Amino acid sequence: MQSLQTKIKDLDLEVYNLNTVVVGSGAAGFNAADRLHNYGQKDIALVTEGINQGTSRNTGSDKQTYYKLTLAGKEDDSVLEMAKTFYAGGSMDGDIALIEAALSAQSFYHLVDIGVPFPHNRYGEYVGYKTDHDPRQRATSAGPLTSKLMTENLEKEVKNKNIKIFDGYQVISVLTDENNEKAIGLLALNLNNLEDKNKRYTLFNCKNIVYATGGPAGMYATSVYPGSQTGATGIALEAGAMGKNLTESQYGIASIKFRWNLSGTYQQVLPRYVSTDQYGNDEREFLEEYFEDPGKMLDAIFLKGYQWPFDPKKVDDYASSIIDILVYNETVIKGRRVWLDFMENPSWGSMQDGELDFSILGEESYQYLENSNSLFGNPIQRLAKMNQPAIDLYKDNGIDITKEYLEIAVCAQHNNGGLDGDLWWESNLKNFFPVGEVNGSHGVYRPGGSALNSGQVGSTRAAQYIAANYQDGPLKLDKFLELAKAEIEKKIAMGEKFINNINESSTIIDIRTQIGERMTKNGAHIRSIEAAEKGIKESKKDLDNLLEESKLKSIKELPLAFQNYDMLITQYVYLSAINDYIKKGGISRGSYLIYDSDGELPIEALPEKFRFKAENDQLRDKIQRTFYNGNSCEFSWKEVKEIPEDDNWFENVWNKYMKHEIVK
């Protein structure tokens, strides 16, 4: 890596010349840097807004899942069978499905080798369990903080290799060549030196960019993403990277004071669902108003543990996802607050002494609790019996669920779509590799834990390809500046305009709040054509007027202003994709419900906006791709690629491998 100085207008800017920059310090980003070094490319650096920020390090669940090939027992499995599971989720290319299956064992064992404590038996078999959308028992876990452990151990590997980490650098532009066909570098804010105009902006002149910035978390108000995770999808779309399956995100019930998925045992212990007004008064148990009998209500709550993501296919006949709709109805439609109470049993279904009548449970719920020796007491006692760390987790974060209610909402949790990439995770924008959640490799449905596998596989593939094909150094500095100067000057001018709007009062957080509330109302798990169109108009207007409307209290809010810019581009493009999907005849699927006047209400007492259809998905074998041209969006729909049937005759593959014809 070479450090130089250059002059842009009246600013003396630092420029770093190197082969590859990895953007992001989550599990996918650290793995990309580690793999690049192992494959021989050592002229690399990692750039991050904050090394301790991001989703990988700061999220989990009662038992956070990692999905991989079956590696224990007598159950049949194969790479092809696993690929078929991915492919069956709909709107997923077969070559990507095959790759994610093929590299799952390699990626998993790499994590084991560097110290992630996945459990194995005395014979060395890495045992598994069944997760959602999983026909086998491929899931494993290192506990509630699996992705955190992955990130920490991968970080150690990167630091042991002395790979340079630029901590406190926020990327604000992906720089491209004159035809917007190839990425050539990055412009970043130096968060450590915002006051110094000559150190405020930093340039990276690089041959390759591995983009591991995570999902677009910041554009939702109700979100289980960590508050430190905002995403940077917008500036990649702005640079010309194609979007893929942007309609497909995952939503579910989570706590909102401390953001955490409420899956698994949090639901299986059968907590009480309570609604109050905004001040915590007028308490009532609202679920019983909608169910036919207490047994069905308790079974639906229990199954939320297994079936955590909202799914319109699990709404009819009082199935588990009706809980999500009823929570949304209370919080968004009625403007109330909803809480889980682990201290008392649901009154509907309990006997006079307050004990739960376990005899009214369905067979699956009853059997699980019986096998767990938990047919007794109240929810918190059952949770302590089955999963004491689930209680400790909240206590460690300032919430004692043994003594207080836990406020909840239906929250954005994961983006199955994202930026498009080929079978080496390279974007249509050459030399630009989106990996991890920012890459839209998943289809409509995906097995639980497959995102962690995908992040490791994708970052490994990108590193392989770069090491084999893109080993050259970056452009000469004068050529780099010639191609990128206009974009650099545009973004610096934007930054200086923000700074010139420093005022006694700030609008930055108000704008952020407005962005989040708009997406939660118009583009989350309850959707309609009218809501999408309304959101598109509002987000485009806000984007066009952002410079004038942004008032900063101090220069410390400059990074937030640039984040708002990124979020508004992202929101505009995502809502446009949703609108296009509905106009194309798209129905409720995955983790969202689309209003359809010809559909049915899941429960007659619910408002009209919950009327929907979830059958005959004519788009499940197609993939929507979105191109943002700076002013509007262009869409294309193509059939999914089938799972490849390659020539696997050993001698033929060996010959190609020895001639370096595989990685191309």
C-alpha positions in Angstrom: 0.0 0.0 0.0 1.3 3.4 -1.0 0.3 6.7 0.7 0.3 9.9 -1.3 -1.1 13.4 -1.2 -3.1 15.1 -3.9 -4.9 18.4 -4.4 -8.6 18.7 -5.2 -9.6 22.3 -5.5 -8.2 23.9 -2.3 -8.0 20.7 -0.3 -4.8 18.6 0.2 -6.2 15.0 0.4 -4.6 11.8 1.4 -4.7 9.0 -1.2 -4.0 5.3 -0.6 -3.0 3.2 -3.6 -3.5 -0.6 -3.2 -4.9 -3.7 -4.9 -8.1 -4.3 -2.8 -10.1 -2.5 -0.2 -12.6 -4.4 1.9 -15.4 -2.2 3.2 -17.0 -3.4 6.4 -15.9 -5.2 9.6 -18.5 -7.9 10.0 -18.1 -11.6 9.5 -18.1 -11.4 5.7 -15.7 -8.4 5.5 -13.1 -10.0 7.9 -13.3 -13.3 6.1 -12.7 -11.6 2.7 -9.5 -9.9 4.1 -8.4 -13.2 5.7 -9.0 -15.2 2.6 -7.3 -12.7 0.3 -4.2 -12.8 2.4 -4.2 -16.6 2.5 -4.6 -16.7 -1.3 -1.6 -14.5 -1.7 -2.9 -11.0 -2.2 -1.4 -9.0 0.6 -1.8 -5.5 -0.8 -5.1 -5.0 1.0 -6.8 -3.0 3.7 -10.1 -3.0 5.5 -12.1 0.2 5.9 -14.9 0.5 8.5 -17.0 3.2 10.1 -16.4 1.4 13.4 -14.9 -1.9 14.1 -17.4 -2.7 16.8 -20.4 -1.7 14.8 -22.5 -3.7 12.4 -24.9 -6.6 12.5 -22.6 -9.6 12.8 -21.1 -8.4 16.0 -24.2 -7.1 17.6 -27.1 -9.5 16.9 -28.2 -13.0 17.8 -31.2 -14.9 19.1 -32.0 -17.4 21.7 -29.9 -19.9 19.7 -28.4 -18.2 16.6 -28.2 -20.6 13.7 -25.5 -21.4 11.2 -26.6 -23.5 8.2 -24.3 -26.0 6.6 -24.2 -29.4 4.9 -25.1 -32.4 7.2 -21.8 -33.4 8.9 -23.1 -36.0 11.4 -25.2 -39.1 11.7 -26.9 -41.4 9.2 -29.2 -38.9 7.5 -28.6 -38.7 3.7 -27.4 -35.4 2.3 -25.3 -34.1 -0.5 -24.2 -30.8 -2.1 -26.9 -31.2 -4.7 -29.6 -31.8 -2.1 -28.6 -28.7 -0.2 -28.6 -26.7 -3.4 -32.1 -27.9 -4.1 -33.2 -26.6 -0.7 -31.9 -23.2 -1.5 -33.3 -23.2 -5.0 -36.7 -24.3 -3.8 -37.1 -21.0 -1.9 -38.0 -19.3 -5.2 -36.3 -16.5 -7.2 -32.8 -17.9 -6.6 -30.3 -18.7 -9.3 -29.3 -22.4 -9.4 -25.6 -21.6 -9.8 -25.5 -19.5 -6.7 -27.5 -22.2 -4.8 -25.0 -24.9 -5.9 -22.0 -22.7 -4.8 -23.4 -21.9 -1.4 -24.0 -25.6 -0.8 -20.6 -26.7 -2.2 -18.6 -24.3 -0.1 -20.6 -24.7 3.1 -18.4 -27.4 4.6 -15.2 -25.6 3.7 -16.5 -22.3 5.2 -17.8 -24.0 8.3 -14.6 -25.9 9.0 -12.5 -22.8 8.5 -14.6 -21.1 11.3 -14.0 -24.2 13.5 -10.3 -24.1 12.8 -10.0 -20.5 13.9 -11.8 -21.1 17.2 -15.6 -20.7 16.8 -17.0 -23.2 19.3 -19.5 -25.2 17.3 -20.4 -28.3 19.2 -19.4 -31.8 18.1 -19.7 -35.2 19.8 -17.0 -37.5 21.1 -16.4 -38.9 17.6 -15.9 -35.5 16.0 -19.3 -35.3 14.3 -20.7 -31.8 14.1 -24.3 -32.5 15.1 -27.2 -30.5 13.8 -30.9 -29.7 14.3 -33.8 -28.7 12.0 -34.4 -25.0 11.3 -37.1 -23.2 9.3 -37.3 -24.2 5.6 -34.8 -27.1 6.3 -35.8 -30.6 5.2 -32.7 -32.1 7.0 -31.0 -31.3 10.2 -28.3 -29.0 8.8 -28.4 -26.2 11.4 -25.9 -25.7 14.1 -25.1 -23.0 16.6 -22.4 -21.7 18.9 -25.0 -20.2 21.2 -27.0 -16.9 21.2 -24.0 -15.0 19.8 -22.8 -17.2 16.9 -22.1 -14.3 14.5 -20.4 -12.3 17.2 -18.0 -15.2 17.9 -17.4 -15.6 14.1 -16.6 -11.9 13.8 -14.2 -11.9 16.8 -12.3 -14.9 15.6 -12.0 -13.7 12.1 -10.8 -10.3 13.3 -8.0 -12.0 15.3 -6.9 -13.7 12.0 -6.9 -10.4 10.2 -4.9 -8.7 13.0 -2.5 -11.6 13.3 -1.7 -11.1 9.6 -1.1 -7.3 10.2 -3.7 -6.4 7.6 -4.2 -2.6 7.7 -7.5 -1.5 9.3 -8.8 2.0 8.7 -11.2 2.3 11.6 -13.4 5.4 11.6 -13.7 5.9 7.9 -17.2 6.2 6.4 -17.4 5.5 2.6 -19.5 8.2 0.9 -18.9 7.4 -2.7 -18.0 4.4 -4.9 -15.8 5.8 -7.7 -16.1 4.4 -11.2 -14.5 4.8 -14.7 -15.9 7.2 -17.4 -18.6 4.7 -18.5 -19.7 3.6 -15.1 -18.7 0.0 -15.9 -15.8 -0.5 -13.5 -15.1 0.5 -9.9 -11.8 2.2 -9.4 -11.8 3.5 -5.9 -13.6 5.1 -2.9 -14.1 8.4 -1.2 -14.5 8.3 2.6 -15.1 10.6 5.5 -12.3 10.4 8.1 -14.5 10.4 11.2 -11.4 10.8 13.3 -10.6 14.2 11.8 -13.8 15.9 10.7 -12.7 19.3 12.0 -9.6 19.5 9.7 -10.7 20.2 6.1 -7.5 18.6 4.7 -8.1 15.4 6.6 -11.9 15.3 6.5 -11.9 13.3 3.2 -9.7 10.4 2.2 -9.3 8.7 -1.2 -8.7 5.0 -1.9 -7.3 4.3 -5.3 -7.8 0.5 -5.7 -8.1 -2.2 -8.3 -10.9 -4.1 -6.4 -13.5 -3.3 -3.8 -15.1 -6.1 -1.6 -18.3 -4.4 -0.3 -19.4 -6.0 3.0 -21.6 -3.2 4.3 -24.5 -5.2 5.5 -28.2 -4.7 4.9 -30.0 -1.3 4.6 -30.9 -1.3 8.3 -31.2 2.4 8.8 -34.2 3.0 6.7 -36.7 1.2 9.0 -38.2 2.7 12.2 -39.1 -0.6 13.7 -36.0 -2.7 13.3 -34.1 -5.5 15.1 -30.9 -4.4 13.4 -28.4 -2.9 15.9 -28.7 0.9 16.1 -25.0 1.1 14.9 -25.9 -0.6 11.6 -27.1 1.7 8.9 -26.0 0.1 5.6 -24.5 1.7 2.5 -26.5 0.2 -0.4 -27.6 3.6 -1.8 -24.2 4.8 -2.8 -23.5 1.4 -4.6 -26.8 1.8 -6.5 -25.8 5.4 -7.3 -22.5 4.2 -8.8 -24.3 1.8 -11.1 -24.4 -1.5 -9.2 -27.6 -3.5 -10.0 -30.1 -4.4 -7.4 -31.6 -7.9 -7.2 -34.7 -9.2 -5.4 -35.0 -5.9 -3.6 -38.6 -6.7 -2.7 -37.5 -9.7 -0.5 -36.8 -8.9 3.2 -37.5 -10.7 6.4 -39.6 -9.4 9.3 -40.5 -10.7 12.7 -41.4 -10.0 16.3 -38.5 -8.5 18.3 -37.9 -6.3 21.4 -37.3 -2.6 20.6 -35.7 -1.1 23.7 -32.9 -3.7 23.4 -33.1 -5.0 19.8 -33.3 -8.8 19.8 -35.2 -11.5 17.9 -37.9 -13.1 20.1 -37.8 -16.5 18.6 -37.2 -20.0 20.1 -37.8 -20.4 23.8 -39.0 -16.8 24.2 -42.2 -18.0 22.5 -42.2 -21.6 23.4 -42.6 -20.8 27.1 -46.0 -19.2 26.2 -45.6 -15.6 27.5 -48.6 -13.3 27.9 -49.2 -10.7 25.1 -50.3 -7.4 26.6 -51.5 -4.2 24.9 -51.5 -0.7 26.5 -52.0 2.9 25.5 -49.0 5.0 24.8 -48.5 5.8 28.5 -48.6 2.2 29.6 -52.2 2.3 30.9 -55.4 0.6 29.8 -53.7 -2.9 29.9 -55.4 -5.8 28.2 -54.6 -9.2 26.7 -55.7 -8.6 23.1 -55.0 -11.9 21.3 -58.0 -13.6 22.9 -60.3 -11.1 21.0 -59.5 -12.8 17.7 -59.0 -16.6 18.4 -61.7 -19.2 18.5 -60.3 -20.9 21.6 -57.4 -20.6 24.0 -55.7 -23.8 22.8 -55.3 -22.4 19.3 -54.0 -19.1 20.7 -51.4 -20.8 22.8 -50.3 -23.1 19.9 -49.8 -20.1 17.6 -47.6 -18.4 20.3 -45.6 -21.6 20.7 -45.1 -22.0 17.0 -43.7 -18.4 16.7 -40.6 -20.0 18.2 -40.1 -22.4 15.3 -41.6 -20.1 12.7 -40.3 -16.7 13.8 -40.3 -14.8 10.4 -43.6 -13.4 9.4 -45.0 -15.6 6.5 -48.4 -15.0 4.8 -48.6 -18.8 4.2 -48.8 -19.2 8.0 -51.7 -16.8 8.6 -54.8 -18.8 7.7 -56.6 -21.0 10.3 -55.0 -19.1 13.2 -51.4 -20.2 12.3 -48.4 -18.7 13.9 -48.0 -15.6 11.7 -51.4 -14.3 12.7 -49.6 -13.2 15.8 -47.5 -10.7 13.7 -50.6 -9.3 12.1 -52.3 -8.8 15.4 -49.3 -7.1 16.9 -49.0 -4.8 13.9 -52.7 -4.0 14.2 -52.3 -2.9 17.8 -49.1 -0.9 17.3 -49.4 0.7 13.9 -53.2 0.7 13.1 -54.4 1.4 16.7 -51.4 3.3 17.9 -51.0 1.3 21.1 -47.9 -0.4 22.6 -47.5 -4.2 22.9 -45.5 -6.1 25.5 -44.5 -9.6 26.4 -45.1 -10.5 30.1 -43.1 -13.5 31.3 -44.3 -13.2 34.9 -47.8 -14.5 34.5 -49.5 -17.1 32.3 -52.0 -15.9 29.6 -55.3 -15.6 31.5 -57.2 -17.2 28.7 -56.1 -20.8 29.0 -55.3 -20.6 32.7 -57.2 -22.1 35.6 -58.5 -20.2 38.6 -55.3 -20.5 40.5 -53.3 -18.9 37.6 -51.7 -22.2 36.5 -51.8 -22.9 32.7 -54.1 -25.6 31.6 -51.5 -27.6 29.6 -54.1 -30.1 28.5 -55.6 -27.7 25.9 -52.3 -27.5 24.0 -51.8 -29.2 20.7 -49.6 -32.3 20.5 -46.5 -30.5 19.2 -46.6 -27.8 21.9 -47.4 -30.2 24.7 -44.8 -32.8 23.7 -42.0 -30.1 23.5 -42.7 -28.8 26.9 -43.1 -32.3 28.4 -39.8 -33.3 26.8 -38.2 -30.2 28.3 -39.6 -31.0 31.8 -41.4 -27.7 31.7 -45.1 -28.5 32.2 -45.2 -26.2 35.2 -45.2 -22.7 36.6 -45.3 -19.4 34.8 -43.4 -18.4 31.6 -40.3 -17.0 33.4 -40.0 -20.2 35.4 -40.2 -22.3 32.2 -37.7 -20.0 30.5 -35.3 -20.4 33.4 -35.6 -24.2 33.2 -35.1 -24.3 29.4 -32.8 -21.4 28.6 -31.5 -19.3 31.5 -29.0 -17.4 29.2 -32.1 -16.0 27.4 -33.0 -14.2 30.7 -29.4 -13.2 31.5 -29.1 -11.6 28.0 -31.8 -9.1 28.7 -30.5 -8.5 32.3 -27.1 -7.7 30.9 -28.7 -5.1 28.7 -30.7 -3.3 31.4 -34.0 -5.2 31.2 -35.0 -7.7 33.9 -37.8 -9.7 32.4 -38.3 -11.5 35.7 -39.8 -8.2 37.0 -40.8 -6.1 34.0 -42.7 -6.3 30.7 -40.7 -6.5 27.4 -41.9 -4.1 24.7 -42.1 -5.6 21.2 -43.0 -4.8 17.6 -42.8 -6.5 14.2 -39.4 -5.5 13.0 -37.2 -5.6 9.9 -34.5 -8.2 10.4 -32.8 -9.3 7.2 -32.6 -8.4 3.5 -32.8 -11.5 1.3 -32.3 -9.2 -1.7 -29.5 -6.7 -2.3 -26.9 -6.0 -4.9 -26.6 -8.3 -7.8 -23.5 -10.5 -8.2 -22.4 -13.4 -10.5 -21.1 -16.8 -9.5 -17.9 -15.1 -8.2 -20.0 -12.4 -6.4 -18.8 -9.8 -8.8 -21.3 -7.1 -9.6 -22.3 -5.8 -13.1 -19.9 -3.0 -12.0 -16.6 -4.8 -12.6 -14.0 -5.2 -9.8 -16.8 -4.5 -7.3 -17.8 -7.5 -5.1 -20.8 -7.2 -2.8 -20.6 -9.9 -0.1 -22.6 -10.7 3.0 -26.1 -9.3 3.5 -25.6 -6.5 1.0 -25.5 -9.2 -1.8 -28.9 -10.3 -2.9 -28.0 -14.0 -3.3 -31.1 -15.3 -1.4 -34.5 -16.1 -2.9 -37.9 -15.5 -1.4 -37.5 -18.1 1.4 -34.3 -19.3 2.9 -33.3 -21.7 5.6 -32.6 -20.1 9.0 -28.9 -19.5 9.4 -28.2 -19.6 5.7 -27.2 -15.9 5.7 -24.2 -16.7 7.8 -23.1 -19.4 5.4 -23.7 -17.2 2.4 -21.5 -14.4 3.9 -18.6 -16.8 4.3 -19.1 -18.4 0.9 -19.5 -15.2 -1.0 -16.5 -13.5 0.6 -14.4 -16.6 -0.1 -15.4 -16.7 -3.8 -14.7 -13.0 -4.2 -11.2 -13.5 -2.7 -10.5 -16.5 -4.9 -11.4 -14.6 -8.1 -9.4 -11.4 -7.1 -6.4 -13.5 -6.3 -6.6 -15.4 -9.6 -7.6 -12.6 -12.0 -7.2 -9.1 -10.6 -3.7 -9.1 -9.1 -2.6 -5.8 -10.9 -2.1 -2.6 -9.0 -4.5 0.3 -9.2 -4.6 3.0 -11.8 -1.8 5.6 -11.9 -2.8 8.4 -9.7 -3.2 11.0 -12.5 -5.4 8.6 -14.4 -7.5 7.8 -11.3 -8.0 11.5 -10.6 -8.9 12.2 -14.2 -11.7 9.6 -14.2 -13.0 10.2 -10.6 -12.5 13.9 -10.2 -16.0 15.0 -11.1 -17.6 12.6 -8.6 -15.0 13.5 -5.9 -15.7 17.2 -6.3 -19.5 16.6 -6.3 -19.4 14.7 -3.0 -17.0 17.1 -1.4 -19.3 20.0 -2.5 -22.2 18.1 -0.9 -20.3 17.7 2.3 -19.3 21.4 2.4 -22.9 22.4 1.7 -24.0 20.3 4.7 -21.3 22.0 6.8 -22.5 25.5 5.7 -25.9 24.6 7.1 -24.6 24.3 10.7 -27.3 25.9 12.9 -28.4 26.2 16.5 -31.0 23.5 15.9 -30.7 20.3 13.9 -33.0 18.6 11.4 -30.8 15.6 10.8 -32.4 13.2 13.3 -35.9 14.4 12.3 -35.1 13.5 8.7 -33.8 10.1 9.8 -37.0 9.5 11.8 -39.1 10.4 8.9 -37.2 8.0 6.6 -37.7 5.2 9.1 -41.4 5.8 9.7 -42.0 6.0 5.9 -40.4 2.6 5.3 -42.1 0.9 8.2 -45.5 2.1 7.0 -45.1 1.7 3.3 -42.4 -0.9 2.6 -42.2 -3.4 5.4 -44.3 -6.5 5.9 -47.7 -4.9 5.2 -47.7 -3.5 1.6 -50.0 -2.1 -1.0 -49.7 -0.3 -4.4 -51.0 2.9 -2.9 -48.5 2.9 0.0 -45.6 2.1 -2.3 -46.5 5.0 -4.7 -46.9 7.4 -1.7 -43.5 6.3 -0.3 -41.8 6.7 -3.7 -43.1 10.3 -4.1 -42.1 11.3 -0.6 -38.7 9.7 -0.6 -37.8 11.3 -4.0 -39.0 14.7 -2.8 -36.9 14.4 0.3 -33.9 13.2 -1.7 -34.2 16.2 -4.1 -34.5 18.7 -1.2 -32.0 17.0 1.2 -29.3 19.7 1.0 -31.7 22.5 1.7 -33.6 20.7 4.4 -30.5 19.4 6.3 -29.5 21.6 9.2 -26.6 20.4 11.3 -26.0 21.3 15.0 -22.3 20.6 14.6 -19.8 19.0 12.2 -20.2 15.8 14.2 -23.6 15.4 12.4 -21.9 15.4 8.9 -21.6 11.5 8.8 -25.4 11.3 9.7 -26.3 13.7 6.9 -24.4 11.5 4.4 -26.1 8.4 5.8 -29.5 10.1 5.3 -28.5 10.7 1.6 -27.6 7.0 1.3 -30.9 5.9 3.0 -33.1 8.0 0.8 -31.5 6.6 -2.4 -32.0 3.1 -1.0 -35.6 3.8 0.1 -36.5 5.3 -3.2 -35.1 2.3 -5.1 -36.6 -0.3 -2.8 -40.1 1.2 -2.8 -39.8 1.5 -6.6 -39.0 -2.2 -6.8 -41.9 -3.1 -4.6 -44.2 -1.0 -6.8 -42.9 -2.7 -9.9 -43.4 -6.1 -8.3 -47.1 -5.4 -7.4 -47.8 -4.0 -10.9 -46.3 -7.2 -12.4 -48.9 -9.2 -10.6 -46.8 -10.1 -7.5 -48.7 -11.6 -4.6 -48.1 -11.9 -0.8 -45.1 -14.2 -0.3 -41.9 -14.6 1.7 -42.2 -12.3 4.7 -44.7 -9.7 3.5 -48.5 -9.3 2.8 -49.8 -7.3 -0.2 -53.3 -5.9 0.0 -55.6 -7.5 -2.6 -59.2 -6.4 -2.9 -60.0 -9.8 -4.3 -58.3 -11.7 -1.5 -59.6 -12.8 1.9 -59.3 -11.4 5.4 -57.5 -13.9 7.8 -60.0 -12.9 10.5 -63.2 -10.9 9.7 -62.6 -8.6 12.7 -59.4 -7.2 11.1 -59.2 -4.0 9.0 -59.5 -4.2 5.2 -55.8 -3.6 4.6 -55.1 -7.2 5.7 -57.0 -8.7 2.8 -54.6 -10.7 0.6 -53.9 -13.7 -1.6 -50.9 -16.0 -1.1 -51.4 -18.7 -3.8 -50.2 -19.1 -7.4 -47.0 -17.1 -7.2 -46.3 -16.7 -10.9 -43.0 -14.8 -10.3 -41.3 -17.4 -8.1 -39.2 -18.6 -11.1 -38.1 -15.1 -12.0 -35.7 -12.6 -10.6 -36.3 -8.8 -10.6 -33.2 -6.7 -11.2 -33.2 -2.9 -10.7 -31.0 -0.3 -12.2 -31.0 3.2 -10.6 -30.0 5.8 -13.2 -29.8 8.8 -10.8 -33.3 10.0 -11.4 -35.5 6.9 -11.8 -35.4 3.1 -11.8 -35.3 0.6 -14.7 -36.5 -3.0 -14.1 -35.8 -6.3 -15.8 -37.2 -9.7 -15.1 -35.4 -12.9 -16.1 -36.0 -16.6 -15.5 -33.9 -18.1 -12.7 -30.9 -20.2 -13.8 -31.4 -23.9 -13.1 -28.9 -25.8 -10.9 -25.9 -26.5 -13.2 -25.0 -30.1 -14.2 -21.3 -29.8 -14.7 -18.8 -32.3 -16.0 -17.5 -33.8 -12.7 -15.4 -36.6 -14.3 -12.3 -36.4 -12.0 -9.6 -36.4 -14.7 -11.4 -33.6 -16.7 -11.8 -31.4 -13.6 -8.2 -32.1 -12.5 -6.9 -31.1 -15.9 -8.8 -27.8 -15.9 -7.8 -27.2 -12.3 -4.1 -27.8 -13.0 -4.3 -25.4 -16.0 -5.9 -22.7 -13.8 -9.1 -22.7 -15.9 -11.5 -23.0 -13.0 -11.4 -19.6 -11.4 -12.4 -17.4 -14.3 
